Amino acid sequence: MDYNLVCEYRDVALRPQHITASGRRSEDAEAIIEMLEAIAAPVLVRIKHRPLSQDENDDMVLDVAIHGQADAVVTNNIKDFGAAAEQFGIPVLTPKDFLIAFRKVESVHAS
């Protein structure tokens, strides 16, 4: 994760309509973001590969994934991320597909 990406997460997650839709408090969203920051590996984006997609915020996510050598990008926005991420060999998974894959790996390691 880099500074710009965590700022974007915070901006989106703390929008009043998202807090209302979640049925939680803004403090809950902030706590989750702080937990993500605590476990995330810091990434320094030295080269911005632009433009990769039609949305510059998507490009920001992809830059962090590329420089952080991410195993995958997890998003419901497969359409906008798919082709750009594939150029760099980064799979794009929906949250559902990520959890299925994660559980398979965990069950193999638990055996």
Residue frames as qw, qx, qy, qz and C-alpha x, y, z in Angstrom:
[[0.000, 0.892, 0.452, 0.000, 0.00, 0.00, 0.00],
 [0.407, 0.188, -0.048, 0.893, 1.19, 3.52, -0.58],
 [0.021, -0.317, -0.395, 0.862, 0.14, 6.83, 0.94],
 [0.329, 0.113, -0.300, -0.888, -2.03, 7.92, -2.01],
 [0.466, -0.169, -0.808, -0.318, -3.92, 4.63, -2.06],
 [0.286, -0.372, -0.759, 0.450, -4.71, 4.66, 1.65],
 [0.108, 0.272, 0.149, -0.944, -5.92, 8.27, 1.29],
 [0.426, 0.001, -0.552, -0.716, -8.23, 7.14, -1.53],
 [0.415, -0.271, -0.868, 0.041, -9.53, 4.22, 0.58],
 [0.140, -0.355, -0.564, 0.733, -10.20, 6.58, 3.45],
 [0.226, 0.175, -0.137, -0.949, -11.94, 9.13, 1.21],
 [0.490, -0.090, -0.670, -0.550, -14.25, 6.55, -0.36],
 [0.429, -0.264, -0.843, 0.188, -14.96, 4.51, 2.78],
 [0.149, -0.363, -0.519, 0.759, -15.83, 7.56, 4.86],
 [0.198, -0.186, -0.373, -0.887, -18.30, 9.07, 2.39],
 [0.450, -0.030, 0.474, -0.756, -21.62, 9.55, 4.19],
 [0.804, 0.175, -0.201, -0.532, -23.54, 7.41, 1.69],
 [0.628, 0.244, -0.735, 0.075, -21.13, 4.51, 2.21],
 [0.023, -0.150, 0.747, -0.647, -21.28, 4.77, 5.99],
 [0.624, 0.061, 0.221, -0.747, -25.08, 4.83, 5.81],
 [0.796, 0.232, -0.435, -0.352, -25.20, 1.85, 3.42],
 [0.452, 0.255, -0.813, 0.264, -22.89, -0.18, 5.66],
 [0.675, -0.606, -0.332, -0.258, -24.98, 0.40, 8.76],
 [0.732, -0.237, -0.297, 0.566, -21.75, 1.12, 10.66],
 [0.191, -0.941, -0.050, 0.274, -20.14, 4.21, 12.12],
 [0.472, 0.822, -0.281, 0.151, -17.32, 6.15, 10.48],
 [0.354, -0.691, 0.610, -0.161, -15.12, 5.08, 13.41],
 [0.871, -0.010, 0.490, -0.030, -15.63, 1.44, 12.36],
 [0.740, 0.652, 0.044, 0.158, -14.50, 2.18, 8.80],
 [0.080, 0.876, -0.425, 0.215, -11.52, 4.12, 10.12],
 [0.649, -0.477, 0.582, -0.113, -10.56, 1.20, 12.39],
 [0.901, 0.255, 0.338, 0.090, -10.59, -1.21, 9.42],
 [0.521, 0.809, -0.147, 0.229, -8.42, 1.13, 7.36],
 [0.232, -0.795, 0.522, -0.207, -5.98, 1.45, 10.27],
 [0.826, -0.205, 0.525, -0.022, -5.82, -2.36, 10.52],
 [0.812, 0.537, 0.147, 0.171, -5.07, -2.60, 6.81],
 [0.205, 0.891, -0.326, 0.239, -2.32, 0.00, 7.20],
 [0.545, -0.633, 0.530, -0.146, -0.83, -1.97, 10.08],
 [0.813, -0.064, 0.570, 0.100, -0.46, -5.17, 8.04],
 [0.676, 0.732, 0.085, 0.021, 0.15, -3.73, 4.56],
 [0.708, -0.134, 0.204, 0.662, 3.60, -3.75, 3.04],
 [0.082, 0.830, -0.010, -0.552, 4.64, -0.22, 2.11],
 [0.693, 0.381, 0.445, 0.419, 5.15, 0.29, -1.62],
 [0.102, -0.650, 0.161, 0.735, 7.12, 3.05, -3.28],
 [0.654, 0.635, 0.401, 0.091, 5.80, 3.83, -6.74],
 [0.394, -0.476, 0.315, 0.721, 8.83, 5.03, -8.68],
 [0.025, 0.062, -0.623, -0.779, 7.41, 4.82, -12.20],
 [0.526, 0.376, 0.460, -0.609, 3.80, 5.52, -13.03],
 [0.220, 0.096, 0.846, 0.477, 2.64, 3.34, -15.89],
 [0.307, 0.605, 0.433, -0.594, 0.06, 5.71, -17.32],
 [0.660, -0.126, 0.228, -0.705, -2.47, 5.55, -18.74],
 [0.061, -0.085, 0.994, 0.006, -3.42, 1.95, -18.00],
 [0.063, 0.526, 0.847, -0.036, -7.17, 2.36, -17.68],
 [0.019, 0.673, 0.393, 0.627, -9.88, 4.95, -18.20],
 [0.491, -0.841, -0.151, -0.169, -9.94, 5.90, -14.50],
 [0.298, 0.670, -0.504, 0.455, -6.81, 7.46, -13.00],
 [0.582, -0.502, 0.472, -0.432, -7.76, 6.03, -9.58],
 [0.991, 0.081, 0.096, -0.043, -7.63, 2.56, -11.16],
 [0.629, 0.613, -0.330, 0.346, -4.17, 3.43, -12.49],
 [0.206, -0.691, 0.507, -0.472, -3.09, 4.34, -8.96],
 [0.866, -0.247, 0.359, -0.247, -4.17, 0.90, -7.69],
 [0.925, 0.357, -0.024, 0.125, -2.41, -0.81, -10.59],
 [0.312, 0.752, -0.436, 0.385, 0.81, 1.16, -10.00],
 [0.477, -0.556, 0.559, -0.389, 0.86, -0.04, -6.38],
 [0.955, 0.019, 0.262, -0.139, 0.10, -3.62, -7.47],
 [0.764, 0.576, -0.201, 0.211, 2.89, -3.55, -10.08],
 [0.169, 0.703, -0.513, 0.462, 5.54, -2.03, -7.80],
 [0.566, -0.437, 0.540, -0.443, 4.43, -4.14, -4.85],
 [0.268, 0.222, -0.915, -0.205, 4.58, -7.32, -6.95],
 [0.631, -0.050, 0.389, -0.670, 1.02, -8.15, -5.92],
 [0.265, 0.024, 0.960, 0.086, -0.26, -11.68, -6.27],
 [0.078, 0.565, 0.755, 0.324, -3.63, -10.29, -7.41],
 [0.177, -0.110, 0.078, -0.975, -5.88, -7.26, -7.51],
 [0.030, -0.420, -0.894, 0.155, -9.15, -7.94, -5.69],
 [0.200, 0.224, 0.026, -0.954, -12.06, -5.89, -6.97],
 [0.514, 0.495, 0.667, -0.214, -15.60, -6.09, -8.27],
 [0.350, 0.822, -0.114, -0.434, -14.43, -3.85, -11.12],
 [0.743, -0.060, 0.583, 0.322, -13.04, -6.69, -13.26],
 [0.574, 0.729, 0.328, 0.179, -13.91, -4.96, -16.52],
 [0.123, 0.975, -0.151, 0.103, -11.73, -1.90, -15.91],
 [0.428, -0.719, 0.545, 0.047, -8.81, -3.69, -14.25],
 [0.928, 0.058, 0.367, 0.021, -8.57, -6.96, -16.17],
 [0.748, 0.604, 0.029, 0.274, -6.74, -6.05, -19.38],
 [0.076, 0.883, -0.341, 0.313, -4.37, -3.56, -17.74],
 [0.621, -0.571, 0.515, -0.154, -3.34, -5.92, -14.93],
 [0.949, 0.161, 0.262, 0.073, -2.85, -8.83, -17.34],
 [0.505, 0.800, -0.237, 0.219, -0.16, -6.80, -19.15],
 [0.041, -0.690, 0.613, -0.383, 1.90, -7.17, -15.97],
 [0.524, 0.043, -0.849, 0.050, 0.90, -10.76, -15.15],
 [0.153, -0.036, 0.642, -0.751, -1.31, -9.75, -12.23],
 [0.155, -0.414, -0.865, -0.235, -4.58, -11.68, -11.96],
 [0.303, -0.197, 0.126, -0.924, -7.74, -9.75, -11.15],
 [0.250, -0.265, -0.929, 0.072, -10.18, -11.52, -8.83],
 [0.443, -0.620, -0.231, -0.604, -13.59, -10.66, -7.48],
 [0.332, -0.497, 0.589, -0.544, -13.76, -10.72, -3.68],
 [0.917, -0.052, 0.194, -0.345, -15.77, -13.96, -3.94],
 [0.869, 0.395, -0.273, 0.117, -13.15, -15.63, -6.17],
 [0.178, 0.629, -0.583, 0.483, -10.37, -14.41, -3.87],
 [0.581, -0.391, 0.502, -0.508, -12.03, -15.91, -0.79],
 [0.976, 0.127, 0.025, -0.173, -12.62, -19.23, -2.60],
 [0.692, 0.517, -0.407, 0.298, -8.95, -19.38, -3.65],
 [0.094, -0.612, 0.554, -0.556, -7.79, -18.31, -0.18],
 [0.789, -0.271, 0.354, -0.423, -9.86, -20.99, 1.53],
 [0.949, 0.272, -0.159, 0.008, -8.48, -23.65, -0.83],
 [0.444, 0.576, -0.518, 0.450, -4.92, -22.67, 0.02],
 [0.379, -0.506, 0.511, -0.582, -5.71, -22.61, 3.75],
 [0.930, -0.103, 0.167, -0.311, -7.30, -26.07, 3.60],
 [0.832, 0.398, -0.334, 0.193, -4.23, -27.48, 1.81],
 [0.214, 0.560, -0.557, 0.574, -1.91, -26.01, 4.45],
 [0.604, -0.403, 0.377, -0.575, -4.14, -27.24, 7.29],
 [0.969, 0.059, -0.148, -0.189, -3.95, -30.82, 6.05]]
